[in-house]
Amino acid sequence: MEKDMYKHIPCKTVANKVSGRFPYKWDVNVYRGCEHGCKYCYAIYSHKYIDSEDFFSDVYVKDNVVEMLDRQLSSPRWKGELINLGGVTDSYQPAEKTCRIMPEILRLMIKYRNPIIISTKSDLILRDYDLIDELSRLTSVNVAATVTCMDERVRTSIEPNSSPSGDRLRMLKEIRRTNASVGVHAMPLIPYITDTPENIEWIFSEAREIGAHYVLTSALGLRGETRKYFMNFIYRQYPNLYGEFLRLYRSGGADREYKKRLY
C-alpha cells in the first residue's frame, strides 16, 4: 500500500485505559487497521466505530499522535504506568516503514522514562534498535514476537503480510542484546493447523535457542466479526476442516475438552 493510500486522521487522546487480565492498564495505537491480514485477528470489530468494513486495507494514520501523547505524558496526572504499544494494531505494520511514527514515540518514552511493551509480527522494529536499547537502560522494556507457525507455507496463508516467523525470532535474538526482556507469543494456536506437537515443539525450541525469557500460548478464540472472517477463510482454504471447526466452536471459545488436551 502506497503512502498516499493511507487515510490521515487526528486523535484527541492516545493512551487509552484498558480493562481485563492484562499486565498493563494503558494501550497506545498509532494506526487504525492493520495490513498484516491475519485471518484470526480479534481486532476486526474495531473498524465498525469508524464506519469501515475493511480492517486490513483501510488503514488510518493518526497524524497528531506524537503531540497528543506528549501532552498526556507531561500531565501531572500521569503516573508513569506501563504502556502497551499496539494492542489493537501492530505498530510495525508496513505503514510504519513510510510513516515512521514509532521512532518519535520511542523518543517520548525515553524523555519520560516510561516503561513499555511492544508485541509485533514484524522485524521492522530492528530499525529502531538504538532507541529501544537506550530506553531499556532507563526503564522496563518488553518486546515480544507473535509466532504461531514455523511452516512458511502455512504461515503465509494465515498471516500473509507479516514477516516470516524466522525473521521475527532473529529480531528477538537481536533485541535480547539490550536490557529489554523478550518473549514469544505462540498465540493463537489454531486447531488442526498450527496445534501439532511438531509445530509447538519447534516454536519452543527456537524460543529457547534465542534466549527468550518466556513463551505465552493460547487457543484460538472466534467471536463476532472475527468468527465470520475466519470461518470464510477456512471454507475457502481448508474446506475439509470446515465441519470440524463448526463442531469445535459452538461458542466463541474452543471446546473445553480440546483446550484441556492442548494444554
C-alpha positions in Angstrom: 0.0 0.0 0.0 1.5 3.4 -1.0 1.7 6.3 1.4 -1.0 8.3 -0.4 -3.4 5.4 0.0 -3.4 5.8 3.8 -6.1 7.9 5.4 -4.9 10.6 7.8 -7.0 11.4 10.9 -6.4 13.4 14.1 -6.8 11.9 17.6 -8.0 13.5 20.8 -6.3 11.0 23.2 -3.6 8.4 22.6 -3.0 6.4 25.7 -6.3 4.7 26.4 -7.1 2.8 29.6 -7.9 -0.8 29.2 -9.6 -3.3 31.5 -9.2 -7.1 31.7 -6.4 -9.5 32.7 -3.5 -7.7 31.1 -0.1 -6.8 32.6 -0.7 -3.2 31.6 -3.5 -0.6 32.1 -2.8 1.6 29.1 -2.7 1.0 25.4 -1.4 3.2 22.5 -2.2 2.5 18.9 -0.6 4.8 16.3 -2.7 3.3 13.5 -6.2 2.2 12.9 -6.4 -1.0 10.8 -3.6 -3.4 10.1 -2.1 -4.6 6.9 -0.8 -7.9 8.1 -4.1 -9.6 7.2 -4.1 -12.3 9.9 -7.1 -14.4 9.3 -7.8 -14.8 13.1 -7.4 -11.1 14.0 -9.5 -10.4 17.1 -9.5 -6.6 16.4 -11.5 -6.6 13.1 -14.5 -5.4 15.1 -12.8 -2.1 15.9 -13.3 -0.6 12.4 -17.1 -0.5 13.0 -16.5 2.6 15.1 -15.4 4.5 12.0 -17.9 3.0 9.6 -15.4 0.9 7.8 -15.6 -2.8 7.0 -12.1 -3.4 5.7 -9.7 -3.6 8.7 -6.8 -4.9 6.6 -6.6 -2.3 3.8 -8.4 0.7 5.2 -5.5 1.9 7.3 -5.7 5.2 9.2 -2.6 7.2 10.3 -3.1 9.3 13.4 -1.2 12.4 12.3 -1.0 14.2 15.7 -0.4 11.1 17.8 3.1 12.2 19.0 1.9 15.6 20.0 -1.1 14.3 21.9 0.9 11.6 23.6 3.5 14.1 24.7 0.6 16.1 26.2 -0.7 13.1 28.2 2.7 12.0 29.5 3.7 15.5 30.6 0.5 15.9 32.6 0.8 15.9 36.4 -1.9 13.3 36.4 0.2 10.8 34.5 1.8 8.3 36.9 4.4 6.8 34.6 2.5 3.5 34.3 3.3 0.7 31.8 2.1 1.3 28.2 1.4 -1.3 25.7 2.3 0.0 22.2 -0.1 -1.7 19.8 -2.8 -3.7 21.4 -5.3 -3.4 18.5 -3.0 -2.8 15.6 0.7 -3.7 15.0 2.9 -0.6 15.5 5.4 -2.0 13.0 3.0 -3.0 10.2 4.0 -2.0 6.6 2.6 1.5 7.0 5.3 2.3 9.6 8.0 1.8 7.0 7.0 5.0 5.3 5.2 6.9 8.1 8.0 6.5 10.7 5.9 7.3 13.7 7.4 4.8 16.2 10.9 6.5 16.5 9.1 9.6 17.7 7.0 7.6 20.1 10.1 5.9 21.5 11.9 9.2 21.9 8.9 10.3 24.0 9.2 7.2 26.1 12.9 8.0 26.6 12.1 11.6 27.5 9.7 10.5 30.2 11.4 7.2 31.1 8.1 5.5 30.6 8.1 1.6 30.7 6.6 -0.1 27.6 5.5 -3.4 26.0 5.7 -3.9 22.2 4.3 -7.0 20.5 4.8 -7.3 16.8 4.8 -9.7 13.8 7.5 -7.6 12.0 11.2 -7.4 12.1 11.0 -3.7 11.1 11.4 -2.9 14.8 15.1 -3.5 14.4 15.2 -0.2 12.5 14.7 1.4 16.0 17.1 -0.8 17.8 19.2 2.0 19.2 16.2 3.8 20.7 14.9 0.6 22.3 18.4 -0.1 23.6 18.5 3.4 25.2 15.1 3.1 26.7 15.8 -0.3 28.1 18.7 1.2 30.1 16.3 3.7 31.7 13.2 1.7 32.5 11.4 -1.6 31.9 11.0 -2.6 28.2 9.4 -5.8 26.9 9.5 -6.8 23.3 7.5 -9.8 22.1 7.1 -11.5 18.7 3.9 -13.4 17.9 5.0 -16.7 16.3 2.1 -19.0 15.6 3.6 -21.3 12.9 7.1 -22.3 11.7 5.9 -23.8 8.4 6.1 -20.9 6.0 3.6 -22.4 3.6 1.0 -22.3 6.4 2.2 -19.0 7.8 1.7 -17.2 4.5 -1.9 -18.4 4.3 -2.9 -17.3 7.8 -0.7 -14.2 8.2 0.0 -13.2 4.6 1.6 -9.8 5.1 3.6 -10.3 8.2 7.3 -11.1 8.5 8.4 -14.7 8.2 8.5 -16.4 11.5 12.2 -17.0 11.3 12.8 -13.3 10.8 10.7 -12.5 13.9 12.8 -14.9 16.0 16.0 -13.4 14.7 14.7 -10.0 15.6 14.2 -11.1 19.2 17.7 -12.5 19.3 19.0 -9.1 18.4 16.7 -7.3 20.9 18.0 -9.8 23.6 21.3 -7.9 23.4 19.6 -4.9 25.0 18.3 -4.7 28.6 14.8 -5.5 27.3 13.0 -8.7 28.2 11.9 -10.7 25.2 9.1 -13.2 24.7 7.4 -15.4 22.2 3.6 -15.2 21.9 2.6 -18.6 20.4 -0.9 -17.4 20.2 -3.4 -18.2 18.9 -2.7 -21.9 18.3 -5.2 -22.9 15.6 -6.8 -26.3 15.8 -5.9 -28.8 13.1 -3.5 -26.3 11.5 -0.9 -25.0 14.0 -1.6 -27.1 17.1 0.5 -30.1 16.1 3.1 -31.3 18.6 5.8 -30.8 15.9 4.9 -27.1 15.4 4.6 -26.4 19.1 7.9 -28.1 19.9 9.6 -26.2 17.0 8.4 -22.8 18.4 9.5 -23.6 22.0 12.9 -25.0 20.8 13.5 -21.8 18.8 12.5 -19.7 21.7 15.0 -21.5 23.9 17.7 -21.2 21.3 17.4 -17.4 21.1 17.2 -17.0 24.9 13.6 -15.8 25.2 12.6 -15.0 28.7 9.1 -16.6 28.3 6.6 -18.1 25.9 2.9 -17.4 26.1 0.3 -19.7 24.5 -3.5 -19.6 24.0 -6.0 -21.4 21.9 -7.8 -19.6 19.0 -10.9 -17.6 20.0 -13.6 -16.9 17.5 -16.1 -14.1 18.4 -18.1 -11.6 16.4 -16.6 -10.3 13.2 -13.5 -12.5 13.7 -15.6 -15.7 13.6 -17.2 -14.7 10.3 -14.0 -13.8 8.6 -12.1 -16.8 9.9 -14.8 -19.3 9.0 -15.0 -17.9 5.5 -11.2 -18.4 5.2 -11.5 -22.0 6.4 -14.3 -22.7 4.0 -12.2 -21.4 1.1 -8.7 -22.7 2.0 -9.4 -25.7 4.3 -12.8 -27.0 3.2 -12.1 -30.4 4.7 -11.8 -28.7 8.2 -14.9 -26.5 8.0 -17.2 -29.0 9.7 -14.7 -29.7 12.4 -14.4 -26.0 13.2 -18.2 -25.7 13.4 -18.3 -28.6 15.8 -15.3 -27.4 17.9 -16.5 -23.7 18.1 -20.2 -23.9 19.0 -19.4 -20.7 21.0 -16.7 -18.1 21.0 -14.1 -20.4 22.5 -12.9 -23.9 21.6 -14.5 -26.9 23.2 -13.3 -27.4 26.8 -12.0 -30.9 26.2 -10.0 -29.7 23.3 -8.3 -27.0 25.3 -7.6 -29.5 28.1 -5.9 -31.8 25.7 -4.0 -28.9 24.1 -2.6 -27.5 27.3 
